[in-house]
Amino acid sequence: MEPAVQIFAEDIDATIRRFVRVPFTDASTLAEIGLDSLTTLRVVAELVPDPDREIDLAELADLKTLGRFRAWVAGQVAR
């Protein structure tokens, strides 16, 4: 059995900081900090451990704030 993967907010933020060069908060919109759809997929690909995992792109596109994106990513890892 594969060991459980635990992700922390710091891990998500560290990955986001690799792609974002401006200050951000949970209320920041993805657009204002420069996280476009391709970049959000890159962040997800680095954090979600299962490369065969299907990502609901419509669900991902509905996320507008960084706080919602962080929570969504954490939920994907927890599955």
Secondary structure, 3 states (H helix, E strand, C coil): CCCCCCCCHHHHHHHHHCCCCCCCCCCCECCCCCCCHHHHHHHHHHHCCCCCCCCCHHHHHCCCEHHHHHHHHHHHHHC
